[in-house]
Amino acid sequence: MRLAVWINTLVVGFLCVLSVSMGPARKRPAKLGSKGEVPTVFLTGNELGALKPCGCSGGQLGGLDRRAAVLNSVPKKSRLIVDTGTLVESDGEQDLIKFGILIRAFGMLGYDLVNLTQKDIEMARNLGLLGNIGPELSVVSAYRVSDVNVPAKFTKRMSFRGKPITVTVVSSDMRAGWIESVEKLFPVASGVQALNILILNRCDRAGVDNIVKKVRFVDCIVCPADSDEPEIIGDANRRPLVLSVGRLGKYVGRLQIGAAKGKDGLKLSFRAVEVSEDLPQDSNLVELYKEYQELVGVSELLERQPRIFLPDGLEYMGSQSCKTCHEYEYKKWRSGPHADAFAILEKVGSSFDPECVVCHVVGMRYESGFVSLQRTAHLKDVGCENCHGPGSEHIATLGETLGPEPKSDCIDCHTPDNSPGYLADERDYFEKIVHWTEPNAVGNVK
């Protein structure tokens, strides 16, 4: 399926989401601790295309299918759900697919609002979505486009202790004169309680205190994230409250509205809620992710990956070619977990996703490396040449040439995201893959 075809598929699916309210698939687990009718603003952002964790190990956070349990912990009438933008990491073809999937997911999750950054605006336009986002899912943006009216302001009326409260969200990119233009967008005091939230698409943390002094007319400022976990920036008791919403969908920021003690006004409390693997999955979003996997597969992204030429005519030969001279090592490797790495992807439907496949095969980023199961089955799984380099010269010289580059280190794939416990238990991981006879120490296996 080529670009235009799956773009049309995404657009059609997105419009269906706008016209049909999916509703929550499951009730939230009790441990989330609902506060009943307490007005709550849920904040996410900086998704960077992370639809779900890779799932290669336990303890991973995130996943759109589990996020529903957090959002549904507050009744719809008492919540506002906002994504602050930066949906994907790049403008590549796979990120285009992810962008469309994320927009559809937001509709299914009951989001009220999405802030579009400049990159998001461009992606939405490339997908034909920019002019089609309708009443079920509103957007704001600080960036103007000539052919589509994208507002910078969003307002929702909620209830607090039986009285109305107006929540206003405004997006700004801090261009010249931004303070004056932003102030005009927030409501003038009218006797109705108001919560004013300002999303900044750029934010110099060193200058946060100066920004705070100039925007006393807002209650909360949201800055781009520097870390995966949401955090309060500076003093938690000052107004406006300054915070970030984290990255990669590992947490949901929960901003609750309360009454200030001994005086009129509102009190804000903010905390990060883990999107943990013990939360229930939303079946609709599970199916949406399967649709994403299918789109990636039919788009043939794996086969069309750009590949780097190996130096000096080196080629990958496959682990089977090592067996003749290294029979003991081969048998030990064959009995370990790396020898079945590709089967893990096949089991979960990710065997066509280049972002997953790269860590489950030999040499995917290079010429003569893994292309597909049909064309290069001898290079599936994590094999000898991942750690020892392409083997053609070693074989041709009967072992005289050793260790050509490129080689992979364990931490290239066992990252904190993919293997949260790896660095703390490195020795235990090594014990699972020992296939040599000499007593080499951890860190000296090559």
N, C-alpha and C positions, 0 to 999 in steps of 0.2 A: 504494500500500500504506500503510495507516494504522499508527499506533504499535503497537497490540496485535498486529497481524499480524506485523510484522517482529521484535517482541520474541519472539514464539513461535518464529520462524525462528532467531533467535540462540540461544535456550535449547536448542532441539533440536540445533543444530550443536555447541553447547558440550558437551552431554552425550555426543555422539558422540566428541568429542575425548577426554573423560575415559575412555571405555571402550576406545578403540583407540589404541595407541601408534604415532605416525607414524614415529618414527625419523629419523635424519639423511638428507637427500636427497643430500648431497655431502660428500666429505671436505674438510677444511680445506686452504687453500693452504699450502705449505711455509713461506712467509715469516712466518707467525704464530709459529713457533718453539715447538712443543710441548716441554714438559719431561718427557714420558713420564708416570710415575706420581706426579708431584708433586701433592699435594692442592691444589685451586684452588677458590676461591669467586668466582664471577662475580656482579657487582652492577650492576643497572640501576635506573632510577627516574625519576620526573618525566617520564614519557612525554609528557604534555600533548597527547595525541591525535595525535602525529606518527607515523603509520604508515609513511611513507616520504617522502623529500625530493621537492619539487615536480618536479624534473627539467628545469626550464627552462634550466639552464646546467650546465656541468661543474664538478667540484670539490666537489660537495655530499656531506655525510656523512649517514649514517643509513639506515634502512630495515630493517624486520623481516625481509624476504626475504634480506638480506645478513648479518644478525646471526648466523644459523645457522652461518656459516663460522667465526666467532670462538668461539662456544660449543662447537662440535664439535672444536675444536683440543685438547681434553682429553677422555680417555675418560670415559664416563658414571660409572663406578665411582669415579673420582678427582675428581669435581667436584660442587659445589653451586651451583645457579643461583637467584638471589634477585632479585625486583623489590621495591624499597622503597616503592612506592606513588605516588599522585597520577597516575592513569592518563590522565585527561582534564582539560581546562581549565575547562569550564563544565558546566552541566546542561541545555544545549540539546539539541534532537532529534538533531542530527548527532553530538554528543558521546556521546549514548546509544548510537548505532550503533557508534561507535568503541570504546566501552567493551566491548561484547560481542565485537567483533572482536579486541581486544587480549587478552581472556581466552582466547579460542580459540587465538590465536597463541602465547601462553605455553605452553599445553598441547602444541602442535605443536613448539615449540622445546625441549621437555624441561625446562621450569622445575620446580624442586622447590617453590618457595615464593613467594607474593605477600603483601606487607604491605598491608593496606587502611587508608587514612586515613579520617577521618570522612566526607569527600566520597565516597570510593570505596565505603564501606559503603552510603551512601544510593543511589548509582547502581546497585550490585549488587542492592539490594532492589527498586528500580524496574524492573529488568529480570527479576526473578524468579530471579536466579542465587544469591542469598546462601545459601539452604539446599541448593543442589544441587552445590556445589563438593566434589568427592570425593577419593579417595586419590591420583589421578594428579597433582593439583595442589593442594597444601595452602595454607592461608591463615593469617595471624596478623593481629591488630589490637589496638591499645590501647583500642579503643572497644567497649563492651559493648552488645549489643542484647538485648531481652527475649525474643524468640521463636527466636533462633538462637544456638547455642553457637559463638562464634568465639574460639579460643584466642589467648593472647598469646605463646605459646612454641612453638617448633618445634625438633626434634632430629634429626640424621642421624648415623649411625655411618659413619665412613670409615676408611681404613687409611693409616698413615704409617710407612714403613720396616718393614713387616711387623707393625706393632703397631696396635691400634685407637686411633682418636681420635674423640672425641665433639664435634660442632659443634652448638652451641645458639644459636638466634636468638630474641631477645625484642624485642617492640615496646612502646614507652612514649610517652605524651604529656606527661610531666613534670607531672602534677597533684600536688596535695599528698600527701606521703608516698610519692612515686614511687620513691625510691631504695630504701627498705626493701622495698617490694612487688616491685620488679624483682630485687633480690638473692635473694629466696626462690625465684625461678624458675630461676636458674642452678644447675647441679649442684654438690654439695659434693665437694671433693677426694676421690678414691677410688682413686688409683693409675693411673687411665686418663687419658691426655693429653686435654685439653679445649681447645677454641677457643670463646670466648664472644663473641658479636656482639650489640650493642645498637643497635636502630634507633630514633632519636628523631624523632618527627613534628614537633617544634618544637625549635629549637636557636638560642639567642642566642650568636653567635660571640664576642661580647665576654666572655661568661661561660664559654667552653669550658674554660679552665684550672681554674676552680672545679669544673666538672662532673667533669673528669678526676680530681681529687683525691678525689672522693666515690665513684667507681665503679672502684676498682682491681681489683675482682673480674671485670671484663670485659677482653677483649683488643683489641676494636675497637668504635668508636662511629661510626655512620653518621648524618650530619646532612643536612637538606634542602639542595638545591643552590642556589647563587647564580649559577652560570655553566653554560654548556653542557658544558664539559669537566670530568671528574672531577678532584679534587684532594685532596691531603693538607692538612689544616688544622693549622697549627702545626708542631711538631717531628716529623719522620718517624721519629725514634729513640725517642720516648717511648712508654710504655704506660699506658693504652690508646692505640692508634693512632686518630686522629680523621680522618675523610675524608667527602667527598661524592661522589655518583655521577654528577653531570652532569644534563643535561636533553635532551629531544627525541630521545633514542636515537642521538645522533651518536657516542657512545663506549660501550664496555663497560668497567666497572671490573674489573680482574683482581687478586684478592688471593691470593697464593701463600703456602703454608705451608712453612716450612723449619725446620731445627734451629738453635737458638741456639748460637753458638760457645763451647766450653769449659764449658758447663753444661747442665743439663736445661732443658727448656722449648722454646718455639716461637719462631721468628723469622718475622715477616710482611713481605712486600714487596708494594707496590701500584703499579700503573701503569694508565694509560688506553690502551685499544686502539681505534684508529679503526675505525669501520664505514664503510669507503671504497668508492667505486663500482667499484673493480677487484676486489672480492671476488665470488665466485660467488653466484648467486641460488638460493635453495631453491624448487624448482618448486611445492611444496605451498603455500608462503606467497605466491608470485606469484598462484596461483589464489585464495587467500583475499582478497587485495587486490582482485581482479576482482569477487569476491562483494560486497565493501564498496562498490565503485563501482556495482554493480547495485542494491544496497539504497538508496544515496543517490538514484539515478535514479528508482526506482519510488516513493520517498517524496515526490517532487516538492518537495524542499527549495528548489531554485532558484526555482521559481515562487512559493513561499510565503514568500520572504524579506521581512522587514519593510523598508519603504522610506520615505525621508524626502521630505517635500514640498519642492519647489523654490520659492524666493521669487518673488513678482511674476508668477506664472503662467508662468515659464520652462519650456521643453520642450527635450528633445534631439531633433534632427532627422536625424542621421546624416551621415556624411562625404560621401555622394553629393550632398547638398543644397549643399555648399560648392563643387562643381565648376564651376558656371556662372561665378562671379566669380573663382575661384582655381584656374584650370585647371592652371597650371604647378605650383603647390604640391600639388594633388590627384594629378597624374601622378607626381610625385616620391614622394609618400607611398605611392601604390599600388604602386610598385616596391620598397618597403622591407619589412623584416621585420614591422613592426607591423601592416601590412595583412593579414597571414595569421596573426595571433596565435591566432585561435579554432581554426584547422585543427590547431594543435599539440595542443590539448586533445582534439579529435576523434580524432586519431591514437592517443593513449594512453588513451582511454576516460574522460577526466575532464571532458567537456563538460557534465555535469549536476551537477558538484560546485561549490557556490557559493564555497567557499574558493579554488578555482582560477579559476573563471570571472571573478571580480571584477577580476582584472588582465588579462583578455583581451578585454574588451568595453567599451562606453561606458555609464557611469552606472548600473551595476547596483544601487547602494545608494539610488537616488533614483527618485521617481515619474517616469514617462515614459522611464526608462532601460531597459536590456536586461532582458528577462524570460525569454525562451526563443528558440531558433532558429525555432520555428514562429510565434511572435507578433511578434518584434522582430528579424528577420534583418538589417534595415538598421543595427542597432547592434552587430553582432558585430565583433570585431577592435578593436585599439587605434586609435581614430580621432581626428579633429580636435578633437572636443569633450572628449576626455580632458584635453588640455592647455589648450585655449582656453575651456572652459566651454560650457554649453548654448547652442545657436545660434539659438533661435527669435526672440529680440529683435534680434539682429544682422541676421537676414534680413529681419524686418519693417521695420526702419528703414533698409534698404538700406546697411548697414554703418556707420551713424552710432554705434550702441551697440557698444562693444568690450569684450571680456574679462569677461563676467559670471562670478561665482562660482556653483557650486564648480568648482575646477580641481584637477587632480592634478599633483603633482611626481613626477619620475622615481623618487625614493627611496621613494615610497609603495609601489611594486611591486618595484623593484630593491633589495631589502633585502639585508643580509649573508647571510641564509639562502637567498633565492631567486637572488641574483646575487652569489656570493662575491667575484668580481673587479671588481665595478662601480666602487666608490670608488677603486680603484687605477688604473683605466683609463677614467675617465669620458669623457675626450676621444675615445677610440676608439669608445665606445658612441655618442656624439653624431654622429660621422662617418657612422655607418650610417643615421641618420635625417634628415640635413640635407635640408630641402625648401623652404628659403627662399633668396631671391636676395641679400639684404643680408648683409654679412660680420659677422653677430652673433657675439660671443664666447660661449664656454661659460659658462653661468650667466646669460646675458642673451638667451635665445632668445624670450622673450615680449614 
